[in-house]
């Protein structure tokens, strides 16, 4: 058994590395990869179809500012990424194509508190940064 493992190790010693040094070297994502949702506030009509189709009830419709500088408010989706399956049903059912899938899959998602995984409309529209909050000590 020991000799078998040593010969296997010697055979693989000249092969190229398969381990990637994440996050310095990120993996290439497939074209159809579903990451964190992105909201186009100018297209969203606040109809709530995305919330009604979500199988995990991870989407709520909340009132939020129309744009970063505006004081007007409208209805927009708010997504609890902690409960999201990333199935893409909300994106497929959006009649205005306001929701889309991005290639972001770790930024802002890795956290110790579930409350930090609630993405507001401003965060989904990328008007606010979605970086992970600093860990509490």
ChimeraX commands (.cxc) that place a marker at each C-alpha (Angstrom):
marker #1 position 0.00,0.00,0.00 radius 0.5
marker #1 position 2.80,2.42,0.90 radius 0.5
marker #1 position 4.74,1.61,-2.27 radius 0.5
marker #1 position 1.62,2.07,-4.34 radius 0.5
marker #1 position 1.10,5.58,-2.91 radius 0.5
marker #1 position 4.75,6.51,-3.40 radius 0.5
marker #1 position 4.70,5.43,-7.06 radius 0.5
marker #1 position 1.46,7.39,-7.59 radius 0.5
marker #1 position 3.07,10.49,-6.06 radius 0.5
marker #1 position 6.19,10.08,-8.24 radius 0.5
marker #1 position 4.03,9.78,-11.37 radius 0.5
marker #1 position 2.18,13.01,-10.57 radius 0.5
marker #1 position 5.19,15.05,-9.46 radius 0.5
marker #1 position 5.86,16.42,-12.97 radius 0.5
marker #1 position 2.26,17.15,-13.88 radius 0.5
marker #1 position 1.08,20.78,-13.82 radius 0.5
marker #1 position -0.63,22.10,-10.68 radius 0.5
marker #1 position -4.39,21.94,-10.47 radius 0.5
marker #1 position -4.73,23.90,-7.24 radius 0.5
marker #1 position -5.65,27.56,-7.74 radius 0.5
marker #1 position -4.59,30.19,-5.23 radius 0.5
marker #1 position -8.02,31.73,-4.61 radius 0.5
marker #1 position -8.79,34.69,-4.34 radius 0.5
marker #1 position -5.63,35.86,-6.11 radius 0.5
marker #1 position -6.37,33.64,-9.12 radius 0.5
marker #1 position -10.08,33.38,-9.79 radius 0.5
marker #1 position -11.68,30.57,-11.73 radius 0.5
marker #1 position -13.14,31.17,-15.15 radius 0.5
marker #1 position -16.89,31.02,-14.88 radius 0.5
marker #1 position -19.13,29.44,-17.50 radius 0.5
marker #1 position -21.19,31.78,-19.65 radius 0.5
marker #1 position -24.47,30.72,-18.01 radius 0.5
marker #1 position -23.18,31.02,-14.43 radius 0.5
marker #1 position -25.72,32.50,-12.01 radius 0.5
marker #1 position -24.17,34.72,-9.40 radius 0.5
marker #1 position -25.55,37.55,-7.33 radius 0.5
marker #1 position -28.55,39.25,-8.90 radius 0.5
marker #1 position -28.28,42.75,-10.36 radius 0.5
marker #1 position -31.19,45.17,-10.46 radius 0.5
marker #1 position -31.77,47.81,-13.13 radius 0.5
marker #1 position -33.92,50.30,-11.24 radius 0.5
marker #1 position -34.89,52.19,-14.39 radius 0.5
marker #1 position -36.56,49.06,-15.81 radius 0.5
marker #1 position -38.13,47.70,-12.60 radius 0.5
marker #1 position -41.86,48.42,-12.23 radius 0.5
marker #1 position -42.17,46.84,-8.77 radius 0.5
marker #1 position -44.79,44.34,-9.92 radius 0.5
marker #1 position -43.69,41.64,-7.47 radius 0.5
marker #1 position -43.66,38.77,-9.97 radius 0.5
marker #1 position -40.09,37.96,-8.91 radius 0.5
marker #1 position -41.20,37.68,-5.27 radius 0.5
marker #1 position -44.18,35.50,-6.18 radius 0.5
marker #1 position -42.11,33.07,-8.26 radius 0.5
marker #1 position -39.27,32.67,-5.76 radius 0.5
marker #1 position -39.56,29.08,-4.43 radius 0.5
marker #1 position -37.81,29.99,-1.15 radius 0.5
marker #1 position -39.58,33.31,-0.55 radius 0.5
marker #1 position -36.20,35.02,-0.52 radius 0.5
marker #1 position -37.51,38.15,-2.28 radius 0.5
marker #1 position -39.60,40.87,-0.67 radius 0.5
marker #1 position -40.90,43.99,-2.37 radius 0.5
marker #1 position -39.91,47.07,-0.38 radius 0.5
marker #1 position -40.01,50.81,-0.88 radius 0.5
marker #1 position -36.68,52.35,-1.78 radius 0.5
marker #1 position -35.26,55.45,-3.42 radius 0.5
marker #1 position -35.61,55.64,-7.20 radius 0.5
marker #1 position -31.98,56.66,-7.62 radius 0.5
marker #1 position -29.05,57.46,-5.39 radius 0.5
marker #1 position -29.65,61.22,-5.46 radius 0.5
marker #1 position -33.44,61.23,-5.60 radius 0.5
marker #1 position -35.85,61.55,-2.67 radius 0.5
marker #1 position -38.69,59.80,-4.55 radius 0.5
marker #1 position -39.43,56.22,-3.56 radius 0.5
marker #1 position -40.91,53.25,-5.44 radius 0.5
marker #1 position -41.28,49.51,-4.93 radius 0.5
marker #1 position -38.23,47.35,-5.65 radius 0.5
marker #1 position -37.18,43.78,-4.81 radius 0.5
marker #1 position -35.01,43.09,-1.77 radius 0.5
marker #1 position -33.28,39.70,-1.85 radius 0.5
marker #1 position -32.23,37.59,1.11 radius 0.5
marker #1 position -29.23,35.89,-0.45 radius 0.5
marker #1 position -28.98,33.55,2.52 radius 0.5
marker #1 position -32.19,31.88,1.39 radius 0.5
marker #1 position -31.68,32.30,-2.37 radius 0.5
marker #1 position -31.21,29.15,-4.45 radius 0.5
marker #1 position -29.76,31.09,-7.40 radius 0.5
marker #1 position -32.23,29.17,-9.55 radius 0.5
marker #1 position -32.85,32.16,-11.80 radius 0.5
marker #1 position -36.66,31.92,-11.79 radius 0.5
marker #1 position -36.97,35.55,-10.67 radius 0.5
marker #1 position -34.78,36.63,-13.58 radius 0.5
marker #1 position -36.69,34.52,-16.09 radius 0.5
marker #1 position -40.09,35.78,-14.92 radius 0.5
marker #1 position -39.25,39.50,-14.79 radius 0.5
marker #1 position -41.42,41.09,-17.52 radius 0.5
marker #1 position -39.13,44.11,-17.88 radius 0.5
marker #1 position -35.77,42.29,-17.69 radius 0.5
marker #1 position -34.89,44.43,-14.69 radius 0.5
marker #1 position -33.20,41.58,-12.84 radius 0.5
marker #1 position -30.15,39.91,-14.25 radius 0.5
marker #1 position -27.50,37.54,-13.03 radius 0.5
marker #1 position -23.95,38.69,-12.45 radius 0.5
marker #1 position -20.70,36.80,-12.12 radius 0.5
marker #1 position -20.27,37.90,-8.49 radius 0.5
marker #1 position -20.41,34.91,-6.16 radius 0.5
marker #1 position -18.27,35.70,-3.14 radius 0.5
marker #1 position -18.11,39.47,-2.69 radius 0.5
marker #1 position -20.49,40.44,0.08 radius 0.5
marker #1 position -21.85,36.93,0.44 radius 0.5
marker #1 position -19.26,35.46,2.77 radius 0.5
marker #1 position -20.21,36.62,6.24 radius 0.5
marker #1 position -20.87,35.27,9.71 radius 0.5
marker #1 position -24.21,37.03,10.23 radius 0.5
marker #1 position -27.35,36.18,8.28 radius 0.5
marker #1 position -28.54,39.80,8.56 radius 0.5
marker #1 position -25.67,40.87,6.32 radius 0.5
marker #1 position -27.03,38.70,3.50 radius 0.5
marker #1 position -30.11,40.86,3.02 radius 0.5
marker #1 position -29.42,42.83,-0.16 radius 0.5
marker #1 position -31.36,46.08,-0.42 radius 0.5
marker #1 position -32.43,47.52,-3.77 radius 0.5
marker #1 position -29.55,50.01,-3.58 radius 0.5
marker #1 position -27.07,47.16,-3.15 radius 0.5
marker #1 position -28.68,45.14,-5.94 radius 0.5
marker #1 position -28.46,48.17,-8.23 radius 0.5
marker #1 position -24.82,48.54,-7.14 radius 0.5
marker #1 position -25.48,52.07,-5.86 radius 0.5
marker #1 position -24.04,50.92,-2.53 radius 0.5
marker #1 position -20.98,48.71,-2.23 radius 0.5
marker #1 position -21.65,45.03,-1.60 radius 0.5
marker #1 position -18.37,44.23,0.09 radius 0.5
marker #1 position -18.55,41.97,3.08 radius 0.5
marker #1 position -18.76,43.82,6.37 radius 0.5
marker #1 position -15.74,43.65,8.58 radius 0.5
marker #1 position -15.79,40.84,11.09 radius 0.5
marker #1 position -16.61,41.83,14.63 radius 0.5
marker #1 position -14.10,41.00,17.27 radius 0.5
marker link #1:1,2 radius 0.2
marker link #1:2,3 radius 0.2
marker link #1:3,4 radius 0.2
marker link #1:4,5 radius 0.2
marker link #1:5,6 radius 0.2
marker link #1:6,7 radius 0.2
marker link #1:7,8 radius 0.2
marker link #1:8,9 radius 0.2
marker link #1:9,10 radius 0.2
marker link #1:10,11 radius 0.2
marker link #1:11,12 radius 0.2
marker link #1:12,13 radius 0.2
marker link #1:13,14 radius 0.2
marker link #1:14,15 radius 0.2
marker link #1:15,16 radius 0.2
marker link #1:16,17 radius 0.2
marker link #1:17,18 radius 0.2
marker link #1:18,19 radius 0.2
marker link #1:19,20 radius 0.2
marker link #1:20,21 radius 0.2
marker link #1:21,22 radius 0.2
marker link #1:22,23 radius 0.2
marker link #1:23,24 radius 0.2
marker link #1:24,25 radius 0.2
marker link #1:25,26 radius 0.2
marker link #1:26,27 radius 0.2
marker link #1:27,28 radius 0.2
marker link #1:28,29 radius 0.2
marker link #1:29,30 radius 0.2
marker link #1:30,31 radius 0.2
marker link #1:31,32 radius 0.2
marker link #1:32,33 radius 0.2
marker link #1:33,34 radius 0.2
marker link #1:34,35 radius 0.2
marker link #1:35,36 radius 0.2
marker link #1:36,37 radius 0.2
marker link #1:37,38 radius 0.2
marker link #1:38,39 radius 0.2
marker link #1:39,40 radius 0.2
marker link #1:40,41 radius 0.2
marker link #1:41,42 radius 0.2
marker link #1:42,43 radius 0.2
marker link #1:43,44 radius 0.2
marker link #1:44,45 radius 0.2
marker link #1:45,46 radius 0.2
marker link #1:46,47 radius 0.2
marker link #1:47,48 radius 0.2
marker link #1:48,49 radius 0.2
marker link #1:49,50 radius 0.2
marker link #1:50,51 radius 0.2
marker link #1:51,52 radius 0.2
marker link #1:52,53 radius 0.2
marker link #1:53,54 radius 0.2
marker link #1:54,55 radius 0.2
marker link #1:55,56 radius 0.2
marker link #1:56,57 radius 0.2
marker link #1:57,58 radius 0.2
marker link #1:58,59 radius 0.2
marker link #1:59,60 radius 0.2
marker link #1:60,61 radius 0.2
marker link #1:61,62 radius 0.2
marker link #1:62,63 radius 0.2
marker link #1:63,64 radius 0.2
marker link #1:64,65 radius 0.2
marker link #1:65,66 radius 0.2
marker link #1:66,67 radius 0.2
marker link #1:67,68 radius 0.2
marker link #1:68,69 radius 0.2
marker link #1:69,70 radius 0.2
marker link #1:70,71 radius 0.2
marker link #1:71,72 radius 0.2
marker link #1:72,73 radius 0.2
marker link #1:73,74 radius 0.2
marker link #1:74,75 radius 0.2
marker link #1:75,76 radius 0.2
marker link #1:76,77 radius 0.2
marker link #1:77,78 radius 0.2
marker link #1:78,79 radius 0.2
marker link #1:79,80 radius 0.2
marker link #1:80,81 radius 0.2
marker link #1:81,82 radius 0.2
marker link #1:82,83 radius 0.2
marker link #1:83,84 radius 0.2
marker link #1:84,85 radius 0.2
marker link #1:85,86 radius 0.2
marker link #1:86,87 radius 0.2
marker link #1:87,88 radius 0.2
marker link #1:88,89 radius 0.2
marker link #1:89,90 radius 0.2
marker link #1:90,91 radius 0.2
marker link #1:91,92 radius 0.2
marker link #1:92,93 radius 0.2
marker link #1:93,94 radius 0.2
marker link #1:94,95 radius 0.2
marker link #1:95,96 radius 0.2
marker link #1:96,97 radius 0.2
marker link #1:97,98 radius 0.2
marker link #1:98,99 radius 0.2
marker link #1:99,100 radius 0.2
marker link #1:100,101 radius 0.2
marker link #1:101,102 radius 0.2
marker link #1:102,103 radius 0.2
marker link #1:103,104 radius 0.2
marker link #1:104,105 radius 0.2
marker link #1:105,106 radius 0.2
marker link #1:106,107 radius 0.2
marker link #1:107,108 radius 0.2
marker link #1:108,109 radius 0.2
marker link #1:109,110 radius 0.2
marker link #1:110,111 radius 0.2
marker link #1:111,112 radius 0.2
marker link #1:112,113 radius 0.2
marker link #1:113,114 radius 0.2
marker link #1:114,115 radius 0.2
marker link #1:115,116 radius 0.2
marker link #1:116,117 radius 0.2
marker link #1:117,118 radius 0.2
marker link #1:118,119 radius 0.2
marker link #1:119,120 radius 0.2
marker link #1:120,121 radius 0.2
marker link #1:121,122 radius 0.2
marker link #1:122,123 radius 0.2
marker link #1:123,124 radius 0.2
marker link #1:124,125 radius 0.2
marker link #1:125,126 radius 0.2
marker link #1:126,127 radius 0.2
marker link #1:127,128 radius 0.2
marker link #1:128,129 radius 0.2
marker link #1:129,130 radius 0.2
marker link #1:130,131 radius 0.2
marker link #1:131,132 radius 0.2
marker link #1:132,133 radius 0.2
marker link #1:133,134 radius 0.2
marker link #1:134,135 radius 0.2
marker link #1:135,136 radius 0.2
marker link #1:136,137 radius 0.2
view
